[in-house]
């Protein structure tokens, strides 16, 4: 059966929906017990932090500012590994935890416990090649949830 908007396939880079992303920046996206909103995306950043504590990108940093709401009835941890950055070639990138610490010390989301109904705000930082134009985030709310794409275009 050929792929369509209801079927997904597995590529060498991971699980990728065939359908185009129907969510974008500013949209609240729900998966399992989480609701994620991408507030803004900045790319082309060469370093984060300051002259005393910081790090340089291998390529360029892409900083994603987001809000994460726990819609469950119990506290739970939000893990940065639930969100991957993707490009038009199908490559996926994981968040750089160290760069995230330097980018926003008070806005860390990589292992944040969030109480029911509360929303945490923060940034995820991805180190990607300088010539890459990331075009989507893929969010998985839990182990058994289907990935949801958020368009960055």
C-alpha positions as CSV (number, residue, x, y, z in Angstrom):
1,X,0.0,0.0,0.0
2,X,1.5,3.4,-0.9
3,X,2.1,5.9,1.9
4,X,-0.6,8.5,2.4
5,X,-1.5,10.9,5.2
6,X,-2.6,8.0,7.5
7,X,0.5,5.8,7.1
8,X,4.0,6.3,8.4
9,X,7.2,4.6,7.5
10,X,10.6,4.0,9.1
11,X,13.6,5.6,7.6
12,X,17.2,5.1,8.4
13,X,17.2,8.3,10.5
14,X,14.1,7.2,12.6
15,X,10.4,7.2,12.5
16,X,9.1,9.9,10.2
17,X,5.5,10.7,9.3
18,X,4.8,10.9,5.6
19,X,2.3,13.7,5.9
20,X,3.3,17.3,5.9
21,X,3.3,19.1,9.2
22,X,0.0,20.6,10.0
23,X,1.2,22.5,13.1
24,X,3.5,25.5,13.2
25,X,5.1,28.1,15.5
26,X,2.6,29.3,18.1
27,X,0.4,26.2,17.8
28,X,-0.3,24.1,20.9
29,X,0.5,20.5,20.0
30,X,-0.9,17.7,22.2
31,X,0.6,14.2,22.5
32,X,-0.3,11.8,25.4
33,X,-0.1,13.9,28.6
34,X,1.9,16.8,27.1
35,X,1.1,20.0,25.3
36,X,4.0,21.7,23.5
37,X,4.1,25.2,22.0
38,X,7.0,26.4,19.9
39,X,7.3,30.1,20.7
40,X,10.2,31.0,18.5
41,X,13.2,29.6,16.6
42,X,16.6,31.3,16.0
43,X,19.3,29.8,13.9
44,X,22.8,30.8,12.7
45,X,24.1,31.3,16.3
46,X,27.8,30.5,16.6
47,X,28.1,30.4,20.4
48,X,26.1,30.5,23.6
49,X,27.0,31.7,27.1
50,X,29.5,34.4,27.9
51,X,33.3,34.8,27.8
52,X,33.7,32.8,31.1
53,X,31.2,30.0,30.6
54,X,30.0,29.1,27.2
55,X,30.4,26.9,24.2
56,X,31.0,27.2,20.4
57,X,28.9,25.4,17.8
58,X,30.5,22.8,15.7
59,X,28.3,24.2,12.9
60,X,25.5,26.5,14.0
61,X,23.2,26.5,17.0
62,X,19.5,26.5,16.5
63,X,17.7,27.8,19.6
64,X,14.1,26.7,20.1
65,X,12.0,28.6,22.7
66,X,9.1,26.5,23.8
67,X,6.4,26.0,26.5
68,X,5.5,22.6,27.8
69,X,2.3,21.9,29.7
70,X,1.6,18.7,31.8
71,X,-2.0,17.7,31.0
72,X,-1.9,14.6,33.2
73,X,-3.2,14.2,36.7
74,X,0.3,13.6,38.3
75,X,3.7,15.2,38.1
76,X,5.9,14.0,35.3
77,X,9.3,14.7,33.8
78,X,9.7,16.3,30.4
79,X,12.7,14.9,28.5
80,X,14.4,16.9,25.8
81,X,14.9,13.6,23.9
82,X,11.1,13.7,23.1
83,X,11.9,16.5,20.6
84,X,14.1,16.2,17.6
85,X,15.0,18.9,15.0
86,X,14.8,17.8,11.3
87,X,15.9,19.2,8.0
88,X,14.6,18.8,4.4
89,X,17.1,15.9,3.7
90,X,15.4,13.8,6.4
91,X,18.2,14.1,9.0
92,X,17.3,14.4,12.6
93,X,19.2,16.2,15.4
94,X,19.1,15.8,19.2
95,X,19.3,18.7,21.6
96,X,22.7,19.7,23.0
97,X,22.2,19.7,26.8
98,X,25.4,21.5,27.6
99,X,24.7,24.3,25.1
100,X,21.1,24.6,26.6
101,X,22.6,25.2,30.0
102,X,24.7,28.1,28.7
103,X,22.0,29.5,26.5
104,X,19.5,30.0,29.3
105,X,20.5,29.0,32.8
106,X,17.0,29.8,34.2
107,X,15.1,28.1,31.4
108,X,16.3,24.6,31.4
109,X,14.0,21.9,30.0
110,X,16.1,18.9,29.5
111,X,14.9,17.0,32.6
112,X,12.2,19.2,34.2
113,X,9.6,17.8,36.5
114,X,6.3,19.6,35.8
115,X,3.2,19.4,38.1
116,X,-0.3,18.7,36.6
117,X,-1.7,21.7,34.8
118,X,1.6,23.7,35.0
119,X,3.5,25.0,32.1
120,X,7.3,25.3,32.0
121,X,9.1,27.6,29.6
122,X,12.6,27.2,28.3
123,X,14.9,26.6,25.4
124,X,16.3,23.6,23.6
125,X,19.6,24.1,21.7
126,X,20.6,22.0,18.7
127,X,24.0,22.0,17.1
128,X,23.6,21.4,13.3
129,X,25.9,21.9,10.3
130,X,26.2,25.5,9.2
131,X,24.6,24.8,5.8
132,X,21.5,23.1,7.2
133,X,18.1,24.8,7.2
134,X,16.0,23.1,9.8
135,X,12.4,22.9,8.8
136,X,10.6,20.9,11.5
137,X,10.5,19.6,15.0
138,X,9.2,16.1,15.8
139,X,7.6,15.7,19.1
140,X,6.8,12.3,20.8
141,X,4.8,12.7,24.0
142,X,5.4,9.2,25.2
143,X,6.8,5.8,24.4
144,X,3.7,4.7,22.5
145,X,2.5,8.0,21.0
146,X,2.8,8.8,17.3
147,X,5.3,11.5,16.4
148,X,3.9,14.9,15.6
149,X,5.6,17.3,13.3
150,X,5.7,21.0,13.9
151,X,6.7,23.1,10.8
152,X,9.3,25.8,11.4
153,X,8.6,27.4,8.0
